[in-house]
Amino acid sequence: PDLSGYEKFGLGNVKYNISRIHVTAIEFPSASISLIPGSGIKLVIGNASLTIDMNWNIRTWMFKDSGRSTVYISKVFVTAIFSTPLDNTGHTSISLTSCRTTSGDIDIKLNGKS
C-alpha cells in the first residue's frame, strides 16, 4: 500500500507520499528450515537482500519535489519460529510464535527534480 502523512520539522510540516512501491529483487543466499521436535518449525534466513523501487513526493511551505527512489537493503537476517499444533479436528495448524529480524545496510537513492 501507499504511505502518506505529515512530519513536523523545524519551522513547519512536511507532507509526504510514497507510492507505487514494488519489490524488484530479493535474494536468499542462505536459508534453512528445521523441525523442532514436538513443537514446530524454525526458519533461518541469512545475509538476504532486497531492492525496492517507489515514487515519492514531498511538500513544505517553502518547496515541493517528487521523483523515483530505489532502496537496497542488505545483510538481512531473519529467525522465525512457527508452532504446528493440531486443531480440534486433528488437522495441523501453523502460527508464528516468534520472529527476529535485523538488517545491516540500507542504501537509498533519490532521483528528483531539485
C-alpha positions as CSV (number, residue, x, y, z in Angstrom):
1,P,0.0,0.0,0.0
2,D,1.0,3.6,-0.5
3,L,2.4,5.6,2.5
4,S,1.5,9.2,3.2
5,G,1.5,11.5,6.1
6,Y,2.9,14.6,7.9
7,E,6.1,15.1,9.9
8,K,7.0,18.2,11.8
9,F,10.4,19.6,11.1
10,G,11.7,22.9,12.4
11,L,9.6,25.7,11.0
12,G,6.7,23.6,9.6
13,N,5.2,20.4,8.5
14,V,6.5,18.1,5.7
15,K,3.8,16.3,3.8
16,Y,5.0,13.1,2.1
17,N,3.6,10.5,-0.1
18,I,5.3,7.2,-1.2
19,S,3.5,5.3,-3.9
20,R,3.9,2.5,-6.5
21,I,6.1,0.5,-4.1
22,H,7.5,-2.6,-5.8
23,V,10.0,-5.2,-4.6
24,T,12.1,-5.6,-7.7
25,A,14.7,-8.1,-6.5
26,I,15.1,-10.4,-3.5
27,E,17.9,-12.8,-2.7
28,F,18.1,-15.6,0.0
29,P,21.7,-16.9,-0.3
30,S,21.4,-18.7,2.9
31,A,18.1,-20.2,4.1
32,S,17.3,-23.3,6.2
33,I,14.2,-24.9,7.7
34,S,14.5,-27.3,10.6
35,L,12.0,-29.2,12.7
36,I,11.7,-28.5,16.4
37,P,10.6,-31.9,17.8
38,G,7.2,-31.7,19.4
39,S,6.7,-28.0,18.9
40,G,7.1,-26.7,15.3
41,I,9.4,-25.3,12.6
42,K,12.4,-23.0,12.7
43,L,13.1,-20.8,9.6
44,V,16.5,-19.1,9.4
45,I,17.4,-16.7,6.6
46,G,20.9,-15.3,6.5
47,N,22.5,-12.5,4.5
48,A,19.4,-11.8,2.4
49,S,18.9,-8.6,0.4
50,L,16.1,-6.9,-1.4
51,T,15.6,-3.9,-3.8
52,I,12.5,-1.7,-3.7
53,D,11.5,0.9,-6.2
54,M,9.0,3.6,-5.5
55,N,7.7,7.0,-6.4
56,W,7.9,9.8,-3.8
57,N,6.8,13.4,-3.3
58,I,7.2,15.9,-0.5
59,R,5.7,19.3,0.1
60,T,6.5,22.0,2.6
61,W,5.5,25.6,2.8
62,M,8.8,26.5,1.1
63,F,9.2,23.9,-1.7
64,K,7.9,20.7,-3.2
65,D,9.7,17.9,-5.0
66,S,9.0,14.5,-6.4
67,G,10.7,11.6,-8.2
68,R,11.7,8.0,-8.1
69,S,13.7,6.2,-5.4
70,T,15.5,2.9,-5.1
71,V,16.1,1.3,-1.7
72,Y,18.6,-1.5,-1.4
73,I,18.5,-3.4,1.9
74,S,21.3,-5.9,2.6
75,K,22.7,-8.1,5.4
76,V,19.1,-9.1,6.4
77,F,18.9,-11.9,8.9
78,V,15.6,-13.5,9.9
79,T,14.8,-16.2,12.5
80,A,11.2,-17.3,12.8
81,I,9.7,-20.0,14.9
82,F,6.3,-21.5,13.9
83,S,4.2,-23.7,16.2
84,T,2.3,-26.5,14.5
85,P,-0.4,-27.8,16.9
86,L,-3.3,-30.0,15.9
87,D,-6.7,-28.3,15.9
88,N,-9.9,-29.8,17.3
89,T,-10.5,-31.8,14.1
90,G,-6.9,-33.3,14.1
91,H,-5.7,-31.0,11.3
92,T,-2.3,-29.3,11.7
93,S,-2.4,-25.5,12.0
94,I,0.5,-23.1,11.9
95,S,1.1,-19.9,13.7
96,L,4.1,-17.6,14.1
97,T,5.4,-17.9,17.7
98,S,8.4,-15.6,17.4
99,C,10.3,-13.6,14.8
100,R,13.5,-11.6,14.9
101,T,14.8,-9.6,12.0
102,T,17.9,-7.4,11.7
103,S,19.3,-5.5,8.7
104,G,22.8,-4.3,8.3
105,D,22.9,-1.8,5.4
106,I,20.3,0.4,3.7
107,D,21.2,2.4,0.6
108,I,18.7,5.0,-0.6
109,K,19.0,6.7,-4.0
110,L,16.6,9.6,-4.6
111,N,16.1,10.9,-8.1
112,G,14.1,14.1,-8.1
113,K,13.6,17.4,-9.9
114,S,15.6,19.5,-7.4
